[in-house]
Amino acid sequence: MPVSGRGRRRRRQLGATARNRRDRLRRRLLAEGSGPKEINGVAYDSPTHDGSKLLGIGRDRATRIWYRALTLHMRSSTDYAAARTATLRSAVELYGPAAPEVARVAAAWKAVNVG
């Protein structure tokens, strides 16, 4: 039985909401690192796909990398692999190829099983 236009739109909206939630979690992992922590009185645990421990780079640096990637290197059709490439490219442009931020961006993507 075919799904109505309204049903398809709702499914896309739900999918977009889940993707947005996953994207926020990835950005938090890059900014704050993995493992249990308490932020503003709320306990969080940021586990990784492979059990690795990550050091965060801070919200300011993570925001700069994501903003540059989103505004210069990503399009509406960008998938996770291309987002990885865009954020790595942005980190290199901002901090240089040997910077710890570049290695931590790569490690964050690996920790969520992308790349």
C-alpha positions in Angstrom: 0.0 0.0 0.0 1.6 3.3 -1.0 2.4 5.9 1.6 0.7 9.3 1.3 2.7 12.5 0.7 2.1 13.5 4.3 3.5 10.1 5.5 6.6 10.5 3.4 7.2 14.0 4.7 6.8 12.9 8.3 9.3 10.1 7.8 11.8 12.5 6.3 11.3 14.9 9.2 11.9 12.1 11.7 15.0 11.0 9.8 16.3 14.6 9.8 15.7 14.9 13.5 17.7 11.7 14.2 20.5 12.9 11.9 20.6 16.3 13.7 20.8 14.5 17.1 23.7 12.3 15.8 25.5 15.3 14.4 25.2 17.2 17.7 26.7 14.1 19.5 29.6 14.0 17.0 30.3 17.7 17.6 30.2 17.2 21.4 32.5 14.3 21.2 35.0 16.4 19.2 34.7 19.4 21.6 34.6 17.6 25.0 36.1 14.2 24.4 34.9 10.7 25.4 34.0 9.2 28.7 31.9 10.2 31.6 31.7 13.8 32.7 29.4 16.2 34.4 28.4 19.5 32.7 26.2 22.0 34.5 25.1 19.4 37.0 24.1 16.9 34.3 26.0 13.6 34.0 27.0 12.5 30.5 28.8 9.5 29.1 30.2 9.8 25.6 31.2 6.3 24.6 32.9 5.5 21.3 32.3 2.9 18.7 35.6 1.2 19.2 36.0 1.9 22.9 38.8 4.5 22.4 39.3 7.4 24.7 39.4 10.8 23.0 40.6 14.2 24.2 38.4 17.1 23.2 39.7 20.2 21.5 37.2 22.6 23.2 34.0 24.1 21.9 35.6 27.2 20.3 37.9 25.2 18.1 35.3 22.5 17.3 32.9 25.3 16.4 35.4 27.0 14.1 36.1 23.8 12.3 32.5 22.8 11.9 31.5 26.3 10.8 34.2 26.5 8.2 33.4 23.0 6.9 29.7 23.8 6.7 30.1 27.1 5.0 32.9 26.3 2.6 33.1 22.6 2.0 29.7 21.0 2.5 26.5 20.9 0.4 23.0 19.6 1.2 24.0 16.3 -0.4 27.1 15.8 1.8 27.2 12.3 3.4 29.2 11.3 6.5 32.3 10.4 4.6 32.3 13.8 2.8 31.7 15.5 6.1 34.7 13.8 7.5 36.8 15.1 4.6 35.4 18.6 5.0 36.1 18.8 8.7 39.6 17.5 8.2 40.2 19.9 5.4 38.9 22.8 7.6 41.1 21.8 10.5 44.2 21.7 8.3 43.3 25.2 6.8 42.7 26.6 10.3 45.5 25.0 12.3 48.0 23.5 9.9 48.6 19.8 8.8 50.6 18.8 11.9 48.3 20.4 14.5 46.8 18.2 17.2 43.3 19.4 16.2 43.7 17.6 12.9 44.6 14.4 14.6 41.7 14.7 17.0 39.2 15.4 14.2 40.3 12.2 12.5 40.2 10.3 15.8 36.6 11.6 16.5 35.4 10.4 13.1 37.1 7.0 13.6 35.5 6.7 17.1 32.0 7.0 15.5 33.0 4.5 12.8 33.4 6.9 9.9 36.8 6.6 8.1 
